[in-house]
Amino acid sequence: MSFIPCYIKNIDTVNHSIVGKEIVPNEEYQIPDEKRIAAGNNSDILDKISSGKLQIGNGVSYYTTTADQINRLKNIDLLEIDEEGRQINRTAYGKKGWTYLGHPFEFTTSKLNSVHSKNWKNVDRADYILKFYKSDGTEVTTQSDIDTYCVETRLTIKPDYDYEVISGTVDIHTAITTDVRMWVVGGVIDSTTNSAWEYPASSGVYHAKEFAGGINFKYVGVDQKIETDGRAAKYMSKTSTGVPFNTNQFQVIMRHPVGEKHDFMLTLEYFRE
């Protein structure tokens, strides 16, 4: 059985035990899929929802009626009805009310201020950082030093909202004959080091994950496109409890010969509010 995500919040003034998890006042807890059936048939939980001690949500907002809350807890889709009383059936790829965006970033390795990312009003989106590094990991910040020392270009992408990423593509239009490799990591990027956050594993699941593992553009033909598709949308929350950095970031890491300049267009496809 496929479960729709369900979050439960303690809106009472005392602790409550939810399928073996003690949650304190104002704490939110995502009920694991394997415990959903038990939770949906737990009379104590249902009574506390009805009496306003617990509230059910979908990870973005909370339902206001008892019926909608219990339907979500029991994994019953909330029905859409047209003006004639007929049920509307849809295939869902993202959250209700969210829309698709193909979000492009044009940039050049080893070149300052080379990012182009503007909205339809021709206003810069300001949702990216482009930095350059020597072989020893030291950042270089002037074009002359970049030309002389840069072997790694990092483009960090950080939208100012939650979204569900579908896939990503990278386009080139000029042949690359040297080893220019691309890695992509997503999730938590440490803003102090501009690198993937490597927090102790015991802390939880908020680690940056590798999405592309070293694609070499020497093997990609002119006007060809590289596409990475996880086959399912991945929810990227901007903030997460206990994490000091945004958790919805992507970082494109290009490693290349010293000072080499190559043009790329990376496009993230996702749903957002």
C-alpha positions as CSV (number, residue, x, y, z in Angstrom):
1,M,0.0,0.0,0.0
2,S,1.2,3.5,-0.9
3,F,0.8,6.0,1.9
4,I,0.2,9.8,1.6
5,P,2.5,11.5,4.1
6,C,0.9,12.3,7.5
7,Y,2.2,14.6,10.2
8,I,0.7,14.8,13.7
9,K,1.2,17.7,16.0
10,N,0.6,17.9,19.7
11,I,-1.4,21.1,20.3
12,D,-2.2,20.2,23.9
13,T,-0.3,21.4,27.0
14,V,0.9,17.9,28.0
15,N,2.9,15.1,26.4
16,H,1.1,12.4,24.3
17,S,2.3,9.0,23.2
18,I,1.7,8.4,19.5
19,V,2.3,4.8,18.3
20,G,5.2,4.5,20.7
21,K,6.6,8.0,20.2
22,E,6.3,10.5,23.0
23,I,5.7,14.0,21.6
24,V,5.8,17.1,23.6
25,P,3.5,20.2,23.2
26,N,4.0,21.9,19.9
27,E,6.1,19.0,18.5
28,E,5.4,17.7,15.0
29,Y,5.9,14.0,14.2
30,Q,5.7,12.2,10.8
31,I,4.0,8.9,11.4
32,P,6.0,6.1,9.7
33,D,4.2,4.3,7.0
34,E,4.5,1.0,8.8
35,K,2.6,2.5,11.7
36,R,-0.2,4.2,9.8
37,I,-2.7,1.4,9.9
38,A,-2.3,1.1,13.7
39,A,-2.5,4.9,14.1
40,G,-5.6,5.1,12.0
41,N,-7.4,2.5,14.1
42,N,-6.2,3.8,17.5
43,S,-9.3,5.1,19.3
44,D,-7.2,7.2,21.7
45,I,-5.6,9.1,18.8
46,L,-8.9,9.6,17.1
47,D,-10.5,10.9,20.3
48,K,-7.6,13.3,20.8
49,I,-8.0,14.6,17.3
50,S,-11.7,15.1,17.8
51,S,-11.2,16.9,21.1
52,G,-8.6,19.3,19.7
53,K,-5.5,17.8,21.4
54,L,-3.8,16.5,18.3
55,Q,-3.8,17.9,14.8
56,I,-3.1,16.2,11.5
57,G,-1.3,17.8,8.5
58,N,0.5,16.9,5.3
59,G,3.9,18.5,6.0
60,V,3.0,21.9,4.6
61,S,-0.3,22.8,6.4
62,Y,-2.8,21.4,8.9
63,Y,-6.3,20.4,8.2
64,T,-9.1,22.3,10.0
65,T,-11.9,19.7,10.1
66,T,-11.9,16.5,12.1
67,A,-13.1,14.6,9.1
68,D,-10.2,15.7,6.9
69,Q,-7.7,15.0,9.6
70,I,-9.0,11.5,10.2
71,N,-9.1,10.8,6.4
72,R,-5.5,11.8,6.1
73,L,-4.5,9.7,9.1
74,K,-6.3,6.7,7.6
75,N,-4.7,7.3,4.2
76,I,-8.0,8.2,2.5
77,D,-7.7,10.7,-0.3
78,L,-9.7,13.8,0.1
79,L,-12.1,13.9,-2.8
80,E,-12.5,16.7,-5.3
81,I,-16.1,17.1,-6.5
82,D,-17.2,19.2,-9.5
83,E,-20.2,21.5,-9.6
84,E,-22.4,18.5,-10.7
85,G,-21.4,16.4,-7.7
86,R,-19.0,14.1,-9.7
87,Q,-15.7,13.0,-8.3
88,I,-12.7,14.4,-10.1
89,N,-9.9,11.9,-10.6
90,R,-6.3,13.1,-11.0
91,T,-2.8,11.6,-11.1
92,A,-0.7,13.6,-8.6
93,Y,2.9,14.4,-9.3
94,G,3.3,17.2,-6.8
95,K,1.3,18.8,-4.0
96,K,-2.1,20.1,-4.7
97,G,-2.0,23.7,-6.1
98,W,1.7,23.6,-6.9
99,T,2.9,24.2,-10.5
100,Y,5.8,23.1,-12.6
101,L,9.0,25.2,-13.2
102,G,11.9,24.5,-15.5
103,H,14.5,26.5,-13.6
104,P,17.7,27.2,-15.8
105,F,21.1,28.3,-14.7
106,E,23.7,29.3,-17.3
107,F,27.2,29.5,-16.1
108,T,30.9,29.3,-17.2
109,T,33.6,27.5,-15.4
110,S,36.5,29.6,-14.3
111,K,34.7,32.9,-14.9
112,L,33.5,35.4,-12.4
113,N,29.9,36.7,-12.5
114,S,29.0,34.3,-15.3
115,V,25.7,33.0,-13.9
116,H,22.5,33.9,-15.8
117,S,19.3,33.1,-13.8
118,K,16.5,35.6,-14.3
119,N,12.7,35.4,-14.1
120,W,10.2,36.3,-16.8
121,K,10.4,40.0,-15.7
122,N,14.2,39.9,-16.4
123,V,14.9,40.2,-12.7
124,D,17.8,38.2,-11.3
125,R,16.5,35.4,-9.1
126,A,19.5,35.8,-6.7
127,D,19.2,32.1,-5.7
128,Y,22.7,31.0,-6.5
129,I,26.4,31.3,-5.5
130,L,29.3,30.7,-7.9
131,K,32.8,30.1,-6.4
132,F,36.2,28.9,-7.6
133,Y,38.9,26.8,-5.9
134,K,42.6,25.8,-6.2
135,S,43.7,22.2,-6.1
136,D,44.3,22.5,-2.4
137,G,40.7,23.7,-1.7
138,T,41.6,27.3,-1.3
139,E,39.1,29.7,-2.7
140,V,40.2,32.2,-5.4
141,T,38.3,35.4,-5.9
142,T,39.9,37.5,-8.6
143,Q,39.8,36.7,-12.3
144,S,43.5,36.7,-12.6
145,D,43.9,34.1,-9.8
146,I,41.1,32.1,-11.3
147,D,42.8,32.0,-14.7
148,T,46.0,30.9,-13.0
149,Y,44.9,28.5,-10.3
150,C,41.2,27.4,-10.6
151,V,40.6,23.7,-11.0
152,E,37.1,23.5,-9.4
153,T,34.0,25.6,-10.1
154,R,31.1,25.3,-7.6
155,L,27.6,26.5,-8.4
156,T,25.3,26.4,-5.3
157,I,21.6,26.6,-6.0
158,K,19.3,27.7,-3.1
159,P,15.7,28.5,-3.9
160,D,13.9,30.5,-1.1
161,Y,11.0,28.1,-0.8
162,D,10.1,24.4,-0.5
163,Y,9.8,22.4,-3.7
164,E,9.6,18.9,-5.1
165,V,12.5,18.2,-7.6
166,I,11.7,15.9,-10.5
167,S,14.9,15.9,-12.5
168,G,17.8,17.9,-13.9
169,T,19.5,18.4,-17.2
170,V,22.8,19.8,-18.4
171,D,23.4,21.1,-21.9
172,I,26.5,22.0,-23.7
173,H,26.9,23.4,-27.3
174,T,30.7,23.3,-27.8
175,A,32.7,20.1,-27.7
176,I,34.8,19.5,-24.6
177,T,38.0,17.5,-25.3
178,T,39.6,17.5,-21.9
179,D,38.4,15.8,-18.7
180,V,35.7,18.1,-17.3
181,R,33.7,16.2,-14.7
182,M,30.5,17.1,-12.9
183,W,29.2,16.0,-9.4
184,V,25.9,17.1,-8.0
185,V,25.0,17.0,-4.3
186,G,21.7,18.0,-2.8
187,G,20.3,18.8,0.6
188,V,22.4,20.6,3.2
189,I,25.2,22.8,2.0
190,D,27.3,24.3,4.8
191,S,27.4,28.0,4.1
192,T,30.6,28.5,6.1
193,T,32.6,26.1,4.0
194,N,30.5,26.1,0.8
195,S,30.5,22.3,0.8
196,A,28.2,19.3,1.5
197,W,27.3,19.1,5.2
198,E,28.9,16.1,6.8
199,Y,27.2,16.0,10.2
200,P,27.7,12.9,12.4
201,A,25.5,10.1,11.2
202,S,24.0,9.8,14.7
203,S,22.3,13.2,14.2
204,G,19.7,11.9,11.8
205,V,19.0,12.0,8.1
206,Y,19.9,15.6,7.2
207,H,23.0,14.9,5.2
208,A,23.8,16.1,1.7
209,K,23.2,13.3,-0.8
210,E,25.1,12.7,-4.1
211,F,22.8,13.0,-7.1
212,A,25.3,12.8,-10.0
213,G,28.7,11.1,-9.5
214,G,31.3,12.5,-11.8
215,I,29.9,12.7,-15.4
216,N,32.8,13.4,-17.8
217,F,31.8,15.8,-20.6
218,K,34.6,14.6,-22.7
219,Y,32.3,11.8,-23.7
220,V,29.3,14.1,-24.4
221,G,28.8,15.2,-28.0
222,V,28.0,18.7,-29.1
223,D,24.4,19.8,-28.5
224,Q,23.8,16.7,-26.4
225,K,22.0,16.7,-23.1
226,I,22.8,14.9,-19.9
227,E,19.6,14.1,-17.9
228,T,19.4,12.8,-14.3
229,D,16.0,11.6,-13.3
230,G,15.3,10.0,-9.9
231,R,12.0,8.5,-11.4
232,A,10.0,10.1,-8.6
233,A,9.7,13.6,-7.1
234,K,11.9,14.4,-4.1
235,Y,10.5,16.9,-1.5
236,M,13.1,19.6,-0.7
237,S,12.2,21.5,2.4
238,K,13.9,24.8,2.9
239,T,14.3,24.4,6.6
240,S,14.4,21.4,8.9
241,T,14.3,21.3,12.7
242,G,17.8,21.2,14.3
243,V,19.6,22.0,11.0
244,P,21.5,25.4,10.9
245,F,21.6,25.6,7.1
246,N,18.9,25.4,4.4
247,T,18.1,21.8,3.5
248,N,16.8,22.4,-0.1
249,Q,20.1,23.2,-1.8
250,F,21.9,21.7,-4.7
251,Q,25.6,22.2,-5.5
252,V,27.1,21.5,-8.9
253,I,30.8,20.7,-8.7
254,M,32.8,21.0,-11.9
255,R,36.4,19.8,-11.8
256,H,38.5,20.8,-14.9
257,P,42.0,21.7,-16.0
258,V,43.4,25.0,-14.7
259,G,41.5,28.1,-15.7
260,E,39.5,26.3,-18.4
261,K,36.3,28.0,-19.4
262,H,33.3,26.0,-20.7
263,D,29.6,27.1,-21.0
264,F,26.9,25.1,-19.4
265,M,23.2,25.3,-18.9
266,L,21.8,23.4,-16.0
267,T,18.0,23.1,-15.6
268,L,16.2,21.9,-12.5
269,E,12.7,20.7,-13.0
270,Y,10.4,20.9,-10.0
271,F,7.0,21.7,-8.6
272,R,6.6,24.6,-6.2
273,E,3.8,26.6,-4.6
